[in-house]
């Protein structure tokens, strides 16, 4: 049995059975099974997750009784085979079928002949596959780009049908590898020069002045990374820290700091001079933030175990800058966390209540003339514009200075909302 396909299967089964996060499950599966071709495993796992509903649509054309009675293992194996046959041109059809059947012998006993028959039929008929019907716009986008119907409907309401399709198409493409320059250890030009000389294709970001977009494998094995000269962070996320405009010697707070990327970016803007309070509700995440700061040469961050919904009176009016990057639906980062595409619809009012409470407390920490940045990694106006507008209506001493909407189709970034709010003197 091919160890790389076995690793991909075990990862996909883990995600389906245990609702595991794809990145965590993938890294664990690669490590525990000692996969030899990490790139192949990643492409196969993310390809199946991102195209699950479309793969099912194609497979149903060769399964007369539908999916009733099929178990998770069998579905995962069928989807893996279908993805290789339809989307991975580098894999010969016969190899995709035969290697997938080997998996079935071990993990779908009693269904080997059935799986072999379906995949052989798919391989023969792949040029005659019927695409999803476009009569119902929501249904079409849901199947074509493999996303829950409520998400497709929401995006159509926000952007219109055409751009919603472009948004979801961009989500299904491989996300860009974006790096944030550690300003404590160099500048963007010198890092671009070092990485280019190392054989990587690198261009400066047009979104953030300290971000670059890189191509090439092994970039996290370079001396530049080991020496903390850059961190992996999407340019939209870096822009949220840029917008805060923190200066050396200031006091700042990061209301929801995990996993620490934006906290580090703020500290670098401050030239590691001043004080930053980094809040989170999980001790193990605070430990990871501490480790990150040490690795990046940052000493001004004080991690604090605190729920952002609970105010700290000791910080009232003390902060020059506050970042309020709140928990959200995550619809802007479906490209990096494709399991989000399959979340069931929930009561948005519960989430926005949390966001409003954290923003309320964040505003209390701000000095007069201080800057607060409210940000999310979603494009839902209910979590973005509406939360900020509601806050400003109730707090006349604050004003909106800048508002930024980013999305995968229009900006080529993660979907992000960034709002810069000033507390009047």
C-alpha positions as CSV (number, residue, x, y, z in Angstrom):
1,X,0.0,0.0,0.0
2,X,1.3,3.5,-0.9
3,X,2.2,5.2,2.3
4,X,1.3,8.7,1.0
5,X,-2.2,7.6,-0.1
6,X,-2.6,5.8,3.2
7,X,-1.6,9.0,5.1
8,X,-4.1,11.1,3.1
9,X,-6.9,8.6,3.8
10,X,-6.2,8.5,7.5
11,X,-6.2,12.3,7.6
12,X,-9.5,12.6,5.7
13,X,-11.2,9.9,7.8
14,X,-10.0,11.8,11.0
15,X,-11.5,15.0,9.7
16,X,-14.8,13.4,8.8
17,X,-15.2,11.3,11.9
18,X,-13.9,13.7,14.5
19,X,-14.4,17.2,13.0
20,X,-10.7,17.7,13.2
21,X,-9.0,20.9,11.9
22,X,-7.5,20.1,8.6
23,X,-4.1,21.6,9.2
24,X,-3.7,19.9,12.5
25,X,-4.9,16.5,11.3
26,X,-2.7,16.7,8.2
27,X,0.5,17.6,10.1
28,X,-0.2,14.8,12.6
29,X,-0.9,12.2,9.9
30,X,2.2,13.1,7.9
31,X,4.3,12.9,11.1
32,X,2.8,9.7,12.5
33,X,2.8,7.8,9.2
34,X,6.1,9.0,8.0
35,X,4.8,10.0,4.6
36,X,7.5,10.4,2.0
37,X,5.8,12.9,-0.4
38,X,4.4,15.7,1.7
39,X,3.3,17.8,-1.3
40,X,1.3,14.9,-2.8
41,X,-0.4,14.2,0.5
42,X,-1.3,17.9,1.0
43,X,-2.7,18.3,-2.5
44,X,-4.8,15.1,-2.2
45,X,-6.2,16.0,1.3
46,X,-7.0,19.6,0.5
47,X,-8.2,18.8,-3.0
48,X,-10.7,16.3,-1.6
49,X,-11.9,18.6,1.2
50,X,-12.3,21.6,-1.0
51,X,-14.2,19.7,-3.7
52,X,-16.2,17.3,-1.6
53,X,-19.7,18.1,-2.9
54,X,-18.5,18.3,-6.5
55,X,-16.8,14.9,-6.2
56,X,-19.9,13.5,-4.7
57,X,-21.9,14.9,-7.7
58,X,-19.6,13.2,-10.2
59,X,-19.5,9.9,-8.2
60,X,-23.3,9.7,-8.0
61,X,-23.4,9.5,-11.8
62,X,-21.8,6.0,-11.5
63,X,-23.6,4.8,-8.3
64,X,-27.2,3.8,-9.1
65,X,-28.3,3.5,-5.5
66,X,-26.7,6.7,-4.4
67,X,-24.7,7.0,-1.2
68,X,-27.2,5.4,1.2
69,X,-25.4,2.6,3.1
70,X,-21.9,3.9,2.4
71,X,-19.7,4.4,5.5
72,X,-17.2,7.2,6.0
73,X,-14.2,5.1,5.1
74,X,-15.8,4.1,1.8
75,X,-16.8,7.6,0.9
76,X,-13.3,8.9,1.7
77,X,-11.7,6.3,-0.5
78,X,-14.1,7.0,-3.4
79,X,-13.5,10.7,-3.1
80,X,-9.7,10.2,-3.1
81,X,-9.9,8.1,-6.2
82,X,-12.2,10.5,-8.0
83,X,-10.0,13.5,-7.2
84,X,-6.9,11.8,-8.6
85,X,-8.8,10.7,-11.8
86,X,-10.5,14.1,-12.4
87,X,-8.1,16.7,-11.1
88,X,-4.6,15.3,-10.8
89,X,-3.3,15.1,-14.3
90,X,0.1,13.9,-13.0
91,X,-1.5,10.6,-11.8
92,X,-2.4,8.0,-14.5
93,X,-5.9,6.8,-14.4
94,X,-4.9,3.2,-13.9
95,X,-2.6,4.1,-11.0
96,X,-5.4,6.1,-9.3
97,X,-7.7,3.2,-9.6
98,X,-5.3,0.4,-8.6
99,X,-3.7,2.3,-5.7
100,X,-7.2,3.3,-4.3
101,X,-8.4,-0.3,-4.5
102,X,-5.4,-1.3,-2.4
103,X,-6.6,1.2,0.3
104,X,-10.1,-0.4,0.0
105,X,-8.7,-3.8,0.8
106,X,-7.5,-2.6,4.1
107,X,-10.0,0.0,5.1
108,X,-13.3,-0.8,3.3
109,X,-13.4,-4.6,3.4
110,X,-16.4,-6.1,1.6
111,X,-16.6,-3.0,-0.7
112,X,-13.4,-3.5,-2.7
113,X,-15.2,-4.8,-5.9
114,X,-17.8,-2.0,-5.6
115,X,-15.1,0.7,-5.3
116,X,-13.1,-0.7,-8.1
117,X,-16.1,-0.8,-10.4
118,X,-17.1,2.8,-9.6
119,X,-13.6,4.2,-10.2
120,X,-13.0,2.2,-13.4
121,X,-16.3,3.5,-14.7
122,X,-15.4,7.0,-13.7
123,X,-12.0,6.7,-15.3
124,X,-13.6,5.6,-18.6
125,X,-16.4,8.3,-18.5
126,X,-14.5,11.3,-17.1
127,X,-14.8,13.2,-20.3
128,X,-18.6,12.8,-20.3
129,X,-19.3,14.0,-16.7
130,X,-22.4,16.1,-16.2
131,X,-21.8,19.4,-14.5
132,X,-24.2,20.7,-11.8
133,X,-27.4,22.4,-13.1
134,X,-27.3,26.2,-12.9
135,X,-31.1,26.6,-12.7
136,X,-30.9,27.3,-9.0
137,X,-28.0,29.7,-8.3
138,X,-27.6,28.7,-4.7
139,X,-27.7,25.0,-5.5
140,X,-25.2,25.4,-8.3
141,X,-22.6,27.4,-6.3
142,X,-23.0,25.0,-3.4
143,X,-22.2,21.9,-5.5
144,X,-19.7,23.6,-8.0
145,X,-17.5,25.0,-5.3
146,X,-18.5,22.6,-2.4
147,X,-19.9,24.8,0.2
148,X,-23.0,24.8,2.4
149,X,-26.0,26.3,0.8
150,X,-26.4,29.0,3.5
151,X,-22.8,30.2,2.7
152,X,-23.5,30.4,-1.0
153,X,-26.8,32.3,-0.3
154,X,-25.0,34.7,2.0
155,X,-22.3,35.5,-0.5
156,X,-24.9,36.0,-3.3
157,X,-26.7,38.5,-1.0
158,X,-23.4,40.3,-0.3
159,X,-21.8,40.4,-3.7
160,X,-24.3,39.2,-6.3
161,X,-24.3,35.9,-8.1
162,X,-21.3,36.6,-10.4
163,X,-18.9,37.8,-7.8
164,X,-20.0,35.2,-5.3
165,X,-18.9,32.6,-7.9
166,X,-15.6,34.3,-8.3
167,X,-15.2,34.5,-4.5
168,X,-15.7,30.7,-4.1
169,X,-13.5,29.9,-7.1
170,X,-10.7,31.9,-5.5
171,X,-11.3,30.1,-2.2
172,X,-10.7,26.7,-3.9
173,X,-7.4,27.8,-5.4
174,X,-4.2,27.3,-3.5
175,X,-3.7,30.2,-1.1
176,X,-0.7,32.4,-1.6
177,X,2.3,31.9,0.7
178,X,2.6,35.3,2.4
179,X,5.4,36.3,4.7
180,X,5.6,39.2,7.1
181,X,9.0,40.7,7.5
182,X,10.3,40.9,11.1
183,X,11.2,44.6,11.3
184,X,13.4,44.0,14.3
185,X,15.8,41.9,12.2
186,X,15.8,43.6,8.8
187,X,13.6,45.2,6.1
188,X,11.6,44.0,3.2
189,X,14.2,44.7,0.6
190,X,17.0,42.8,2.3
191,X,14.7,39.8,2.9
192,X,13.6,39.8,-0.7
193,X,17.3,39.8,-1.8
194,X,18.2,37.0,0.6
195,X,15.3,34.7,-0.5
196,X,15.8,35.5,-4.2
197,X,19.4,34.5,-3.9
198,X,18.3,31.3,-2.2
199,X,16.3,30.4,-5.3
200,X,12.8,31.5,-4.3
201,X,10.5,33.6,-6.4
202,X,9.5,36.6,-4.3
203,X,7.5,39.7,-4.9
204,X,6.5,42.6,-2.6
205,X,2.9,42.8,-1.5
206,X,0.7,45.7,-2.6
207,X,-1.5,45.3,0.5
208,X,1.1,45.6,3.3
209,X,4.4,47.3,3.1
210,X,6.0,44.6,5.2
211,X,4.6,41.6,3.4
212,X,6.0,39.6,0.6
213,X,4.5,36.8,-1.5
214,X,6.8,33.8,-2.1
215,X,6.9,30.7,-4.2
216,X,9.1,27.7,-3.7
217,X,9.4,24.7,-1.4
218,X,11.5,24.6,1.7
219,X,11.2,28.2,2.6
220,X,10.6,27.3,6.3
221,X,13.9,25.4,6.3
222,X,15.9,28.5,5.4
223,X,18.3,30.3,7.7
224,X,16.1,33.4,7.3
225,X,13.2,31.6,8.9
226,X,15.3,29.9,11.6
227,X,16.7,33.3,12.5
228,X,13.3,34.8,12.8
229,X,13.6,37.2,9.9
230,X,10.0,36.5,8.8
231,X,6.8,34.8,9.8
232,X,4.1,33.2,7.7
233,X,1.1,35.6,7.8
234,X,-1.5,36.6,5.2
235,X,-1.1,40.1,4.0
236,X,-4.6,41.0,5.1
237,X,-3.8,39.9,8.6
238,X,-0.6,41.9,8.6
239,X,-2.6,44.9,7.3
240,X,-4.8,44.8,10.4
241,X,-1.6,45.3,12.6
242,X,-0.3,48.0,10.2
243,X,-3.6,49.9,10.5
244,X,-3.2,50.1,14.3
245,X,-0.1,52.2,13.6
246,X,1.6,51.4,16.9
247,X,4.7,53.5,17.8
248,X,7.7,52.7,20.0
249,X,7.1,53.4,23.7
250,X,3.3,53.0,23.5
251,X,1.1,50.8,25.6
252,X,-1.1,48.4,23.6
253,X,-3.5,45.6,24.1
254,X,-4.4,42.6,21.9
255,X,-7.9,41.5,23.0
256,X,-7.8,38.0,21.4
257,X,-4.1,37.4,20.8
258,X,-3.8,33.7,19.8
259,X,-1.9,32.6,17.8
260,X,0.2,35.6,18.3
261,X,1.0,36.7,14.7
262,X,-0.7,40.1,15.0
263,X,0.8,40.6,18.5
264,X,4.3,40.1,17.1
265,X,3.5,42.4,14.2
266,X,2.5,45.1,16.7
267,X,5.6,44.6,18.8
268,X,7.8,44.9,15.7
269,X,6.1,48.2,14.7
270,X,6.9,49.4,18.2
271,X,10.6,48.4,17.8
272,X,10.2,46.2,20.8
273,X,9.9,49.3,23.0
274,X,6.8,49.8,25.2
275,X,4.3,47.3,26.6
276,X,1.7,45.0,25.0
277,X,-0.9,43.0,26.9
278,X,-1.9,39.9,25.0
279,X,-5.1,38.3,26.2
280,X,-6.5,34.8,25.5
281,X,-8.8,32.4,27.2
282,X,-6.5,29.3,26.9
283,X,-3.3,28.8,28.8
284,X,-1.7,26.5,26.2
285,X,-2.2,29.2,23.6
286,X,-0.6,31.8,25.8
287,X,2.4,29.5,26.2
288,X,2.7,29.3,22.4
289,X,2.6,33.1,22.2
290,X,5.4,33.3,24.7
291,X,7.4,30.9,22.7
292,X,6.8,32.8,19.5
293,X,7.8,36.1,21.1
294,X,11.1,34.5,22.3
295,X,11.8,33.1,18.9
296,X,11.2,36.5,17.3
297,X,13.3,38.4,19.8
298,X,10.4,40.2,21.3
299,X,10.4,41.1,25.0
300,X,7.6,43.6,25.5
301,X,4.6,41.3,25.4
302,X,2.9,40.3,28.6
303,X,0.5,37.4,28.1
304,X,-2.6,37.4,30.3
305,X,-5.2,34.7,30.8
306,X,-8.4,36.7,30.2
307,X,-11.7,36.5,28.4
308,X,-12.1,39.6,26.3
309,X,-15.8,39.8,27.3
310,X,-14.7,40.4,30.9
311,X,-13.4,43.9,31.5
312,X,-10.1,44.6,33.4
313,X,-10.7,47.9,35.3
314,X,-6.9,48.2,35.8
315,X,-6.5,48.9,32.1
316,X,-9.2,51.5,31.7
317,X,-7.9,54.5,29.8
318,X,-4.3,53.2,29.8
319,X,-3.8,52.1,26.2
320,X,-2.6,54.1,23.2
321,X,-3.5,51.3,20.9
322,X,-6.0,48.4,21.1
323,X,-6.4,45.6,18.6
324,X,-9.8,43.9,18.7
325,X,-9.5,41.0,16.3
326,X,-12.6,39.2,17.4
327,X,-13.9,35.6,17.1
328,X,-15.9,35.3,13.9
329,X,-17.5,32.9,11.4
330,X,-14.2,32.7,9.5
331,X,-15.7,32.8,6.0
332,X,-12.8,34.8,4.8
333,X,-10.3,32.0,5.5
334,X,-12.1,29.1,3.9
335,X,-9.2,28.7,1.5
336,X,-6.8,28.0,4.3
337,X,-9.3,26.2,6.6
338,X,-11.6,24.4,4.1
339,X,-13.6,22.6,6.8
340,X,-15.3,25.9,7.4
341,X,-17.1,25.4,4.1
342,X,-19.2,22.7,5.7
343,X,-20.3,24.3,8.9
344,X,-24.0,24.2,9.5
345,X,-25.8,27.5,9.8
346,X,-26.0,28.9,13.3
347,X,-27.5,31.7,15.3
348,X,-25.4,34.7,14.2
349,X,-26.8,36.8,17.0
350,X,-24.9,34.8,19.6
351,X,-21.6,35.5,17.8
352,X,-22.3,39.2,17.2
353,X,-23.2,39.5,20.9
354,X,-19.7,38.3,21.8
355,X,-18.1,40.6,19.3
356,X,-19.9,43.6,20.6
357,X,-19.0,42.8,24.2
358,X,-15.3,42.5,23.3
359,X,-15.4,45.7,21.4
360,X,-17.1,47.5,24.3
361,X,-14.3,46.4,26.7
362,X,-11.6,47.3,24.2
363,X,-12.9,50.8,23.9
364,X,-12.7,51.3,27.6
365,X,-9.0,50.6,27.6
366,X,-8.2,53.3,25.1
367,X,-6.8,56.7,26.0
368,X,-8.2,59.9,24.5
369,X,-6.9,60.3,21.0
370,X,-6.0,56.6,21.0
371,X,-6.5,54.2,18.1
372,X,-8.6,51.0,18.2
373,X,-8.7,48.5,15.3
374,X,-11.7,46.2,15.0
375,X,-11.0,43.3,12.6
376,X,-12.4,40.0,11.5
377,X,-11.5,37.3,9.0
378,X,-15.0,37.2,7.6
379,X,-17.0,39.2,5.0
380,X,-20.4,39.0,6.7
381,X,-21.7,42.6,7.2
382,X,-23.5,41.5,10.3
383,X,-20.2,40.8,12.0
384,X,-18.4,43.7,10.5
385,X,-20.0,47.0,9.5
386,X,-23.1,46.4,11.6
387,X,-21.1,45.7,14.8
388,X,-19.0,48.8,14.3
389,X,-22.0,51.0,13.4
390,X,-23.9,49.8,16.4
391,X,-21.0,50.6,18.7
392,X,-20.5,54.1,17.2
393,X,-24.1,54.9,17.6
394,X,-23.9,54.1,21.3
395,X,-20.5,55.8,21.8
396,X,-20.5,59.4,20.4
397,X,-16.9,59.9,21.8
398,X,-15.6,57.6,19.1
399,X,-15.3,58.0,15.3
400,X,-14.6,55.8,12.3
401,X,-11.4,56.9,10.5
402,X,-10.8,54.1,8.0
403,X,-12.7,51.0,6.8
404,X,-11.2,48.3,4.7
405,X,-13.0,45.3,3.0
406,X,-10.8,42.6,1.5
407,X,-11.8,39.4,-0.2
408,X,-10.1,36.6,-2.1
409,X,-11.7,37.5,-5.5
410,X,-11.2,41.3,-5.3
411,X,-7.9,41.6,-3.4
412,X,-6.3,38.3,-3.7
413,X,-6.1,38.0,0.1
414,X,-8.0,36.3,2.8
415,X,-11.4,37.8,3.4
416,X,-10.9,40.5,6.0
417,X,-12.6,43.5,7.6
418,X,-10.5,46.2,9.2
419,X,-11.9,49.3,10.8
420,X,-9.8,52.0,12.4
421,X,-11.6,53.8,15.2
422,X,-10.4,56.9,17.0
423,X,-11.3,58.0,20.6
424,X,-11.9,61.7,20.5
425,X,-9.6,63.8,22.7
